[in-house]
Amino acid sequence: MGDFVDDHDASSLLPPVARPALPEWTVRARRPLTAERMLEEVASGSVEAGRVLALHRASLARTRMYAHHLRLLATFFREDPEVQGRPEDADLSALKVAVGLRLTLDQAWGQVRDARTAVEVMPLTFEYVRRGELPESMHHRLLRAVRRLTDEQAAEVDAHLATLELPSVSVDTFTRHLRLAVDLATAGALPAPHSESRGVEIVDVDTASGTASLLVTGPILEIKGLAHRLDVAARAVQEAQRHALEEGAEGPLPFDLDQDLAARGRPHSLNTLRYAILTHTVLDTDPVQETASPYRLLVTVPVMTLLGRDDAPALVEGTTPLPAELARDLAAGEATWTRILTDPVTGAYLPASATTYRPSAQMRLQLRLRHPVCAVPGCSRSTALAAEDDHVLEFDHADPARGGPTALENLHRLCRTHHRLKTAGGIDPTRDPGETGMPLRTTWTLDDQLRTRSEEAVDLLTPHTVRLLEHARQEHERRAAEARALHAAESSRPPGEGIAQQRRALLDRHRGRRVIPRSTPPPGDPPY
C-alpha cells in the first residue's frame, strides 16, 4: 500500500501536456480538471491520494494505448493493398484483423470502421484521445453516435465538439453537446428510404425454454398491411374450426397443429392461428420458382437423451442448445432418424465416402454438422442456406485422380462471400495431415501474408455420452453378477430353509399390524 504514497507535490504527478492547434474553446468547464481538484475529497499525501493519482495515470495510459490501437487499425485499413481506403472492399482486411485480434468478422469490421472514422474523419476529437484527455468510454459514445452519419456529417460533429473544453467537461455536458452536434449535422437531411429499414432477424433466443422470436421490421404501412392480412386469415380459419367442431366433421381439422382440437372442443386463439398461418403456409415467390429441395433444420440429439437416461441438451444447427424434453418430443414425432457416428474420445465425425465431384447426401449432412458457421476463421455467417461445399485442394475435373478428392478430409463449408474470395485467391486453405479420428485442422493463408490455423467442430457431447453408456454397461454387469450370485446361493440352500426364511421375512414385515381374518368383514362396513 505504501507504493501509492508520494511526498512530492501532487500536481507534478500529472504529465505535462502541450495544447494542440485546435479550435478555441467556446464551452469551458466550470473548473479545470487538475490534481488539486481530484484530491479535494482525500487527504493530501495519504495512501488514498496516491491511489487516486495512480488510477488517473492508468486511465491516461489506457486512453493513449487505445488511440495507438485506432491509429494502427486505420493505417492498416488505408494501406491494405486489397482495400486501398475503400470501406466497401474491407472484407479481407477485416478478416485479417479478426485473425490477428481473435475476433469475429463482424467485431473486426466494426473496429476497422470506427478506427477510420476516428482518425481520418474526426481528427480534432481524436487528438484529445491521443493525448489521453478524452476518456476511452466517452470516445466510444461519440463513435456510436456518428455510425449512421455520412463522413461530412461526422466531420461537422467533430468540429462542434472540438470547441468544448474536452479535458475537463463533465460526462453530462459532453453527452448533451454530442446530441446537439448530431442534430445540427443532420438538420435538413432526408430520412432514410423505406428500403433501408426492411429486415427480418431472429431475436430473444431462450435456450432454457426452447423458444425464439422473429423480428420483422419495415415501413409502418407495410407492417400494418401484413398484420391485417394475418388477422383476416386467422379469423377465417378460426370460424372454419368452430363450424367443423359444431358439426362434428370427420377427418383432419384445418391448422390443427397439435392434433388436439377435437379433444379441446374449441378453436385455437387468434394469436395461435396467426403463428400457424405464418409458419405453415407456402410463401408466394411467383414468378420465381421455389427450390425443389426442402429446407432441413438439423437437430442433433445425444442417444442417451433420446433414451431418457440423461438430460444433455440437443443442438439446433450445431449452435443453439435445445432442452432435452423438447428434443425428445421432436424426435418422437419423426418417422426417420439419421445416425451420425463420432469418435468416442474426441467427438470427431467419422468419415463417409464419395467418389464424385459433388458430395453425397450423407457427406453434406456431416459438413453442416461440422461447419454450422463458415469455416473461415472469425466468420460467423450461418451455413444452413447461403453457403457452398468447397474442396480444400481443388478438384481436377479433367483428371479426378490428380486433384483433391471428394472426401470429408478435403471438404469444408464456406459462406458465399468467402467462397468467392477463395476462388479469387484472397484466401488459401491447406488441410493439415492429422491422426485418424482426430478433429481436422486447416491452415489459412490470407493475402499471401498472414497465416492462422483452425480446428473443425466436434460433437462435444460424445465423450459425455460414451461415459454414460459405459456407466450403464458397468451397472448392468454389476446387477447381473449380483443376481447370479443370489441365484447360486439360493440354489445351494436346502428347500425348507429358504421357505422358512421367506415366512420370517413376511411376518417381520407385518409385525405390529392388525391382521383381519378373511371371514371377518372390514371395520366400519355394515353387516349384510
Contacts in CASP RR format, 6 or more apart in sequence:
PFRMAT RR
TARGET T0000
AUTHOR 0000-0000-0000
METHOD contacts of the structure
MODEL  1
MGDFVDDHDASSLLPPVARPALPEWTVRARRPLTAERMLEEVASGSVEAG
RVLALHRASLARTRMYAHHLRLLATFFREDPEVQGRPEDADLSALKVAVG
LRLTLDQAWGQVRDARTAVEVMPLTFEYVRRGELPESMHHRLLRAVRRLT
DEQAAEVDAHLATLELPSVSVDTFTRHLRLAVDLATAGALPAPHSESRGV
EIVDVDTASGTASLLVTGPILEIKGLAHRLDVAARAVQEAQRHALEEGAE
GPLPFDLDQDLAARGRPHSLNTLRYAILTHTVLDTDPVQETASPYRLLVT
VPVMTLLGRDDAPALVEGTTPLPAELARDLAAGEATWTRILTDPVTGAYL
PASATTYRPSAQMRLQLRLRHPVCAVPGCSRSTALAAEDDHVLEFDHADP
ARGGPTALENLHRLCRTHHRLKTAGGIDPTRDPGETGMPLRTTWTLDDQL
RTRSEEAVDLLTPHTVRLLEHARQEHERRAAEARALHAAESSRPPGEGIA
QQRRALLDRHRGRRVIPRSTPPPGDPPY
1 47 0 8 1.000
2 47 0 8 1.000
4 47 0 8 1.000
4 49 0 8 1.000
4 50 0 8 1.000
4 51 0 8 1.000
4 53 0 8 1.000
4 54 0 8 1.000
5 45 0 8 1.000
5 46 0 8 1.000
5 47 0 8 1.000
5 49 0 8 1.000
5 50 0 8 1.000
6 13 0 8 1.000
6 45 0 8 1.000
6 50 0 8 1.000
6 53 0 8 1.000
7 45 0 8 1.000
10 35 0 8 1.000
10 36 0 8 1.000
10 39 0 8 1.000
10 44 0 8 1.000
10 45 0 8 1.000
10 49 0 8 1.000
10 53 0 8 1.000
11 34 0 8 1.000
11 35 0 8 1.000
11 36 0 8 1.000
13 35 0 8 1.000
13 53 0 8 1.000
13 57 0 8 1.000
14 34 0 8 1.000
14 35 0 8 1.000
14 53 0 8 1.000
14 56 0 8 1.000
15 57 0 8 1.000
15 60 0 8 1.000
17 131 0 8 1.000
17 133 0 8 1.000
17 167 0 8 1.000
20 127 0 8 1.000
20 128 0 8 1.000
20 131 0 8 1.000
22 124 0 8 1.000
22 127 0 8 1.000
22 162 0 8 1.000
23 124 0 8 1.000
23 159 0 8 1.000
23 162 0 8 1.000
23 163 0 8 1.000
24 163 0 8 1.000
25 163 0 8 1.000
25 164 0 8 1.000
25 165 0 8 1.000
26 163 0 8 1.000
26 164 0 8 1.000
27 163 0 8 1.000
27 164 0 8 1.000
27 165 0 8 1.000
27 169 0 8 1.000
27 173 0 8 1.000
27 177 0 8 1.000
28 165 0 8 1.000
28 168 0 8 1.000
28 169 0 8 1.000
29 165 0 8 1.000
29 168 0 8 1.000
29 169 0 8 1.000
29 170 0 8 1.000
29 173 0 8 1.000
31 37 0 8 1.000
31 168 0 8 1.000
32 165 0 8 1.000
32 167 0 8 1.000
32 168 0 8 1.000
33 167 0 8 1.000
33 168 0 8 1.000
35 53 0 8 1.000
35 56 0 8 1.000
38 52 0 8 1.000
38 53 0 8 1.000
38 56 0 8 1.000
39 49 0 8 1.000
39 52 0 8 1.000
39 53 0 8 1.000
42 48 0 8 1.000
42 49 0 8 1.000
42 52 0 8 1.000
43 49 0 8 1.000
59 132 0 8 1.000
59 135 0 8 1.000
60 132 0 8 1.000
62 136 0 8 1.000
63 129 0 8 1.000
63 132 0 8 1.000
63 133 0 8 1.000
63 134 0 8 1.000
63 135 0 8 1.000
63 136 0 8 1.000
63 139 0 8 1.000
64 130 0 8 1.000
64 131 0 8 1.000
64 132 0 8 1.000
66 129 0 8 1.000
66 136 0 8 1.000
66 139 0 8 1.000
67 126 0 8 1.000
67 129 0 8 1.000
67 130 0 8 1.000
67 132 0 8 1.000
69 115 0 8 1.000
70 114 0 8 1.000
70 115 0 8 1.000
70 118 0 8 1.000
70 119 0 8 1.000
70 126 0 8 1.000
70 129 0 8 1.000
71 115 0 8 1.000
71 119 0 8 1.000
71 130 0 8 1.000
72 115 0 8 1.000
73 97 0 8 1.000
73 111 0 8 1.000
73 112 0 8 1.000
73 115 0 8 1.000
73 116 0 8 1.000
74 115 0 8 1.000
74 116 0 8 1.000
74 118 0 8 1.000
74 119 0 8 1.000
74 120 0 8 1.000
76 93 0 8 1.000
76 96 0 8 1.000
76 97 0 8 1.000
76 112 0 8 1.000
77 83 0 8 1.000
77 85 0 8 1.000
77 90 0 8 1.000
77 93 0 8 1.000
77 112 0 8 1.000
77 115 0 8 1.000
77 116 0 8 1.000
78 84 0 8 1.000
78 85 0 8 1.000
78 116 0 8 1.000
78 120 0 8 1.000
80 90 0 8 1.000
80 92 0 8 1.000
80 93 0 8 1.000
80 96 0 8 1.000
81 447 0 8 1.000
82 89 0 8 1.000
82 92 0 8 1.000
82 93 0 8 1.000
82 426 0 8 1.000
82 447 0 8 1.000
83 89 0 8 1.000
83 90 0 8 1.000
83 92 0 8 1.000
83 93 0 8 1.000
85 116 0 8 1.000
87 113 0 8 1.000
87 116 0 8 1.000
90 109 0 8 1.000
90 112 0 8 1.000
90 113 0 8 1.000
91 105 0 8 1.000
91 109 0 8 1.000
91 417 0 8 1.000
91 421 0 8 1.000
92 421 0 8 1.000
92 426 0 8 1.000
92 427 0 8 1.000
92 446 0 8 1.000
92 447 0 8 1.000
93 112 0 8 1.000
94 105 0 8 1.000
94 108 0 8 1.000
94 109 0 8 1.000
94 110 0 8 1.000
94 112 0 8 1.000
95 105 0 8 1.000
95 108 0 8 1.000
95 376 0 8 1.000
95 377 0 8 1.000
95 378 0 8 1.000
95 379 0 8 1.000
95 418 0 8 1.000
95 427 0 8 1.000
95 446 0 8 1.000
96 446 0 8 1.000
96 447 0 8 1.000
96 449 0 8 1.000
96 450 0 8 1.000
97 103 0 8 1.000
97 108 0 8 1.000
97 109 0 8 1.000
97 111 0 8 1.000
97 112 0 8 1.000
98 104 0 8 1.000
98 105 0 8 1.000
98 107 0 8 1.000
98 108 0 8 1.000
98 377 0 8 1.000
98 378 0 8 1.000
98 379 0 8 1.000
99 377 0 8 1.000
99 378 0 8 1.000
99 444 0 8 1.000
99 446 0 8 1.000
99 450 0 8 1.000
99 452 0 8 1.000
100 450 0 8 1.000
100 452 0 8 1.000
101 108 0 8 1.000
101 111 0 8 1.000
103 111 0 8 1.000
103 378 0 8 1.000
104 378 0 8 1.000
104 379 0 8 1.000
104 380 0 8 1.000
105 376 0 8 1.000
105 378 0 8 1.000
105 379 0 8 1.000
105 380 0 8 1.000
105 381 0 8 1.000
106 380 0 8 1.000
108 378 0 8 1.000
113 147 0 8 1.000
114 143 0 8 1.000
114 147 0 8 1.000
117 143 0 8 1.000
117 146 0 8 1.000
117 147 0 8 1.000
117 151 0 8 1.000
117 154 0 8 1.000
118 125 0 8 1.000
118 126 0 8 1.000
118 129 0 8 1.000
118 139 0 8 1.000
118 143 0 8 1.000
119 126 0 8 1.000
121 151 0 8 1.000
121 154 0 8 1.000
121 155 0 8 1.000
121 158 0 8 1.000
122 142 0 8 1.000
122 146 0 8 1.000
122 154 0 8 1.000
122 155 0 8 1.000
122 157 0 8 1.000
122 158 0 8 1.000
123 158 0 8 1.000
124 158 0 8 1.000
124 159 0 8 1.000
124 161 0 8 1.000
124 162 0 8 1.000
125 134 0 8 1.000
125 139 0 8 1.000
125 142 0 8 1.000
125 158 0 8 1.000
125 161 0 8 1.000
125 162 0 8 1.000
125 166 0 8 1.000
128 134 0 8 1.000
128 166 0 8 1.000
128 167 0 8 1.000
129 136 0 8 1.000
129 139 0 8 1.000
133 166 0 8 1.000
133 167 0 8 1.000
134 166 0 8 1.000
134 167 0 8 1.000
138 171 0 8 1.000
138 174 0 8 1.000
141 174 0 8 1.000
141 175 0 8 1.000
141 178 0 8 1.000
142 157 0 8 1.000
142 161 0 8 1.000
142 178 0 8 1.000
145 157 0 8 1.000
145 178 0 8 1.000
145 179 0 8 1.000
145 182 0 8 1.000
146 153 0 8 1.000
146 154 0 8 1.000
146 157 0 8 1.000
146 182 0 8 1.000
149 157 0 8 1.000
149 182 0 8 1.000
149 185 0 8 1.000
149 186 0 8 1.000
153 182 0 8 1.000
153 185 0 8 1.000
153 186 0 8 1.000
153 189 0 8 1.000
154 185 0 8 1.000
156 181 0 8 1.000
156 184 0 8 1.000
156 185 0 8 1.000
157 178 0 8 1.000
157 181 0 8 1.000
157 182 0 8 1.000
157 185 0 8 1.000
160 177 0 8 1.000
160 180 0 8 1.000
160 181 0 8 1.000
160 184 0 8 1.000
160 185 0 8 1.000
161 174 0 8 1.000
161 177 0 8 1.000
161 178 0 8 1.000
161 181 0 8 1.000
164 173 0 8 1.000
164 174 0 8 1.000
164 177 0 8 1.000
166 174 0 8 1.000
169 177 0 8 1.000
194 218 0 8 1.000
194 219 0 8 1.000
194 222 0 8 1.000
197 217 0 8 1.000
197 218 0 8 1.000
197 219 0 8 1.000
198 217 0 8 1.000
198 218 0 8 1.000
198 219 0 8 1.000
198 222 0 8 1.000
199 216 0 8 1.000
199 217 0 8 1.000
199 218 0 8 1.000
200 214 0 8 1.000
200 215 0 8 1.000
200 216 0 8 1.000
200 217 0 8 1.000
201 214 0 8 1.000
201 215 0 8 1.000
201 217 0 8 1.000
202 212 0 8 1.000
202 213 0 8 1.000
202 214 0 8 1.000
202 215 0 8 1.000
203 212 0 8 1.000
203 213 0 8 1.000
203 214 0 8 1.000
203 215 0 8 1.000
204 211 0 8 1.000
204 212 0 8 1.000
204 213 0 8 1.000
205 211 0 8 1.000
205 212 0 8 1.000
205 320 0 8 1.000
206 212 0 8 1.000
207 313 0 8 1.000
207 320 0 8 1.000
207 321 0 8 1.000
207 322 0 8 1.000
207 323 0 8 1.000
208 323 0 8 1.000
209 323 0 8 1.000
210 322 0 8 1.000
210 323 0 8 1.000
210 326 0 8 1.000
216 223 0 8 1.000
216 226 0 8 1.000
217 223 0 8 1.000
230 274 0 8 1.000
230 277 0 8 1.000
230 278 0 8 1.000
231 270 0 8 1.000
231 274 0 8 1.000
233 273 0 8 1.000
233 274 0 8 1.000
233 277 0 8 1.000
234 270 0 8 1.000
234 273 0 8 1.000
234 274 0 8 1.000
234 277 0 8 1.000
235 270 0 8 1.000
237 254 0 8 1.000
237 255 0 8 1.000
237 273 0 8 1.000
237 276 0 8 1.000
237 277 0 8 1.000
238 267 0 8 1.000
238 268 0 8 1.000
238 270 0 8 1.000
238 273 0 8 1.000
239 267 0 8 1.000
240 254 0 8 1.000
241 253 0 8 1.000
241 254 0 8 1.000
241 255 0 8 1.000
241 256 0 8 1.000
241 261 0 8 1.000
241 267 0 8 1.000
241 268 0 8 1.000
242 266 0 8 1.000
242 267 0 8 1.000
243 249 0 8 1.000
244 253 0 8 1.000
244 254 0 8 1.000
245 253 0 8 1.000
245 261 0 8 1.000
245 262 0 8 1.000
245 265 0 8 1.000
245 266 0 8 1.000
245 267 0 8 1.000
252 259 0 8 1.000
253 261 0 8 1.000
253 262 0 8 1.000
255 268 0 8 1.000
255 273 0 8 1.000
255 276 0 8 1.000
255 277 0 8 1.000
255 280 0 8 1.000
257 268 0 8 1.000
257 272 0 8 1.000
257 276 0 8 1.000
257 280 0 8 1.000
261 267 0 8 1.000
261 268 0 8 1.000
267 273 0 8 1.000
268 276 0 8 1.000
282 290 0 8 1.000
283 290 0 8 1.000
295 384 0 8 1.000
295 385 0 8 1.000
297 316 0 8 1.000
297 317 0 8 1.000
297 384 0 8 1.000
298 316 0 8 1.000
298 317 0 8 1.000
298 318 0 8 1.000
298 365 0 8 1.000
298 368 0 8 1.000
298 369 0 8 1.000
298 384 0 8 1.000
299 314 0 8 1.000
299 315 0 8 1.000
299 316 0 8 1.000
299 322 0 8 1.000
299 327 0 8 1.000
299 330 0 8 1.000
299 331 0 8 1.000
300 314 0 8 1.000
300 315 0 8 1.000
300 318 0 8 1.000
300 340 0 8 1.000
300 369 0 8 1.000
300 459 0 8 1.000
301 314 0 8 1.000
301 327 0 8 1.000
301 328 0 8 1.000
301 330 0 8 1.000
301 331 0 8 1.000
302 310 0 8 1.000
302 312 0 8 1.000
302 314 0 8 1.000
302 461 0 8 1.000
302 462 0 8 1.000
302 464 0 8 1.000
302 465 0 8 1.000
303 465 0 8 1.000
303 469 0 8 1.000
304 310 0 8 1.000
304 312 0 8 1.000
304 465 0 8 1.000
304 468 0 8 1.000
304 469 0 8 1.000
305 311 0 8 1.000
305 312 0 8 1.000
305 313 0 8 1.000
305 314 0 8 1.000
305 324 0 8 1.000
305 327 0 8 1.000
305 328 0 8 1.000
306 327 0 8 1.000
306 328 0 8 1.000
306 331 0 8 1.000
308 324 0 8 1.000
308 328 0 8 1.000
309 468 0 8 1.000
309 472 0 8 1.000
310 324 0 8 1.000
310 464 0 8 1.000
310 465 0 8 1.000
310 468 0 8 1.000
311 324 0 8 1.000
311 325 0 8 1.000
312 324 0 8 1.000
312 461 0 8 1.000
312 464 0 8 1.000
312 465 0 8 1.000
313 321 0 8 1.000
313 322 0 8 1.000
313 323 0 8 1.000
313 324 0 8 1.000
313 327 0 8 1.000
314 321 0 8 1.000
314 322 0 8 1.000
314 324 0 8 1.000
314 326 0 8 1.000
314 327 0 8 1.000
314 330 0 8 1.000
315 321 0 8 1.000
315 322 0 8 1.000
316 322 0 8 1.000
317 368 0 8 1.000
317 372 0 8 1.000
317 382 0 8 1.000
317 384 0 8 1.000
318 369 0 8 1.000
318 372 0 8 1.000
318 457 0 8 1.000
319 372 0 8 1.000
319 373 0 8 1.000
319 382 0 8 1.000
322 330 0 8 1.000
331 337 0 8 1.000
338 365 0 8 1.000
340 349 0 8 1.000
340 365 0 8 1.000
340 366 0 8 1.000
340 369 0 8 1.000
340 459 0 8 1.000
341 349 0 8 1.000
341 350 0 8 1.000
342 348 0 8 1.000
342 349 0 8 1.000
342 350 0 8 1.000
342 458 0 8 1.000
342 459 0 8 1.000
342 462 0 8 1.000
343 349 0 8 1.000
343 350 0 8 1.000
343 437 0 8 1.000
343 438 0 8 1.000
343 458 0 8 1.000
343 462 0 8 1.000
344 462 0 8 1.000
344 463 0 8 1.000
344 466 0 8 1.000
345 463 0 8 1.000
345 466 0 8 1.000
346 437 0 8 1.000
346 438 0 8 1.000
346 439 0 8 1.000
346 458 0 8 1.000
346 462 0 8 1.000
346 463 0 8 1.000
347 439 0 8 1.000
347 458 0 8 1.000
347 459 0 8 1.000
347 460 0 8 1.000
347 462 0 8 1.000
347 463 0 8 1.000
348 437 0 8 1.000
348 438 0 8 1.000
348 439 0 8 1.000
348 440 0 8 1.000
348 456 0 8 1.000
348 458 0 8 1.000
349 366 0 8 1.000
349 369 0 8 1.000
349 370 0 8 1.000
349 408 0 8 1.000
349 458 0 8 1.000
349 459 0 8 1.000
350 437 0 8 1.000
351 407 0 8 1.000
351 408 0 8 1.000
351 409 0 8 1.000
352 360 0 8 1.000
352 362 0 8 1.000
352 363 0 8 1.000
352 366 0 8 1.000
352 408 0 8 1.000
353 360 0 8 1.000
353 407 0 8 1.000
354 360 0 8 1.000
354 363 0 8 1.000
354 406 0 8 1.000
354 407 0 8 1.000
355 406 0 8 1.000
356 406 0 8 1.000
357 395 0 8 1.000
357 397 0 8 1.000
357 400 0 8 1.000
357 406 0 8 1.000
358 406 0 8 1.000
359 367 0 8 1.000
359 389 0 8 1.000
359 406 0 8 1.000
359 411 0 8 1.000
363 406 0 8 1.000
363 408 0 8 1.000
363 411 0 8 1.000
364 389 0 8 1.000
366 408 0 8 1.000
367 389 0 8 1.000
367 408 0 8 1.000
367 411 0 8 1.000
367 412 0 8 1.000
367 413 0 8 1.000
368 383 0 8 1.000
368 384 0 8 1.000
368 413 0 8 1.000
369 457 0 8 1.000
369 459 0 8 1.000
370 408 0 8 1.000
370 412 0 8 1.000
370 413 0 8 1.000
370 456 0 8 1.000
370 457 0 8 1.000
370 458 0 8 1.000
371 383 0 8 1.000
371 387 0 8 1.000
371 412 0 8 1.000
371 413 0 8 1.000
371 456 0 8 1.000
371 457 0 8 1.000
372 382 0 8 1.000
372 383 0 8 1.000
372 384 0 8 1.000
372 457 0 8 1.000
373 379 0 8 1.000
373 380 0 8 1.000
373 381 0 8 1.000
373 382 0 8 1.000
373 383 0 8 1.000
374 380 0 8 1.000
374 381 0 8 1.000
374 383 0 8 1.000
374 387 0 8 1.000
374 413 0 8 1.000
374 414 0 8 1.000
374 415 0 8 1.000
374 418 0 8 1.000
375 412 0 8 1.000
375 413 0 8 1.000
375 414 0 8 1.000
375 429 0 8 1.000
375 442 0 8 1.000
375 454 0 8 1.000
375 456 0 8 1.000
376 414 0 8 1.000
376 415 0 8 1.000
376 418 0 8 1.000
376 427 0 8 1.000
376 444 0 8 1.000
377 444 0 8 1.000
377 452 0 8 1.000
377 454 0 8 1.000
379 415 0 8 1.000
379 418 0 8 1.000
381 387 0 8 1.000
381 415 0 8 1.000
381 417 0 8 1.000
383 413 0 8 1.000
383 414 0 8 1.000
383 415 0 8 1.000
386 415 0 8 1.000
386 416 0 8 1.000
387 413 0 8 1.000
387 414 0 8 1.000
387 415 0 8 1.000
387 416 0 8 1.000
387 419 0 8 1.000
388 413 0 8 1.000
388 414 0 8 1.000
388 416 0 8 1.000
388 419 0 8 1.000
389 411 0 8 1.000
389 412 0 8 1.000
389 413 0 8 1.000
390 411 0 8 1.000
390 412 0 8 1.000
390 413 0 8 1.000
390 414 0 8 1.000
390 419 0 8 1.000
390 422 0 8 1.000
391 404 0 8 1.000
391 406 0 8 1.000
391 410 0 8 1.000
391 411 0 8 1.000
392 404 0 8 1.000
392 410 0 8 1.000
392 411 0 8 1.000
392 412 0 8 1.000
392 429 0 8 1.000
392 430 0 8 1.000
392 431 0 8 1.000
392 442 0 8 1.000
393 403 0 8 1.000
393 404 0 8 1.000
393 410 0 8 1.000
393 431 0 8 1.000
394 403 0 8 1.000
394 404 0 8 1.000
395 403 0 8 1.000
395 404 0 8 1.000
395 405 0 8 1.000
395 406 0 8 1.000
396 402 0 8 1.000
396 403 0 8 1.000
396 404 0 8 1.000
404 410 0 8 1.000
408 440 0 8 1.000
409 431 0 8 1.000
409 440 0 8 1.000
410 431 0 8 1.000
412 429 0 8 1.000
412 442 0 8 1.000
412 456 0 8 1.000
414 422 0 8 1.000
418 427 0 8 1.000
421 427 0 8 1.000
422 428 0 8 1.000
422 429 0 8 1.000
426 446 0 8 1.000
426 447 0 8 1.000
426 448 0 8 1.000
427 444 0 8 1.000
427 445 0 8 1.000
427 446 0 8 1.000
427 447 0 8 1.000
428 444 0 8 1.000
428 445 0 8 1.000
428 448 0 8 1.000
429 442 0 8 1.000
429 443 0 8 1.000
429 444 0 8 1.000
429 445 0 8 1.000
430 442 0 8 1.000
430 443 0 8 1.000
430 444 0 8 1.000
430 445 0 8 1.000
431 440 0 8 1.000
431 441 0 8 1.000
431 442 0 8 1.000
432 440 0 8 1.000
432 441 0 8 1.000
432 442 0 8 1.000
432 443 0 8 1.000
432 453 0 8 1.000
434 440 0 8 1.000
434 441 0 8 1.000
439 455 0 8 1.000
439 456 0 8 1.000
439 457 0 8 1.000
439 458 0 8 1.000
440 455 0 8 1.000
440 456 0 8 1.000
441 453 0 8 1.000
441 454 0 8 1.000
441 455 0 8 1.000
441 456 0 8 1.000
442 453 0 8 1.000
442 454 0 8 1.000
442 455 0 8 1.000
442 456 0 8 1.000
443 451 0 8 1.000
443 452 0 8 1.000
443 453 0 8 1.000
444 451 0 8 1.000
444 452 0 8 1.000
444 453 0 8 1.000
444 454 0 8 1.000
445 451 0 8 1.000
446 452 0 8 1.000
490 498 0 8 1.000
516 522 0 8 1.000
516 523 0 8 1.000
521 527 0 8 1.000
END
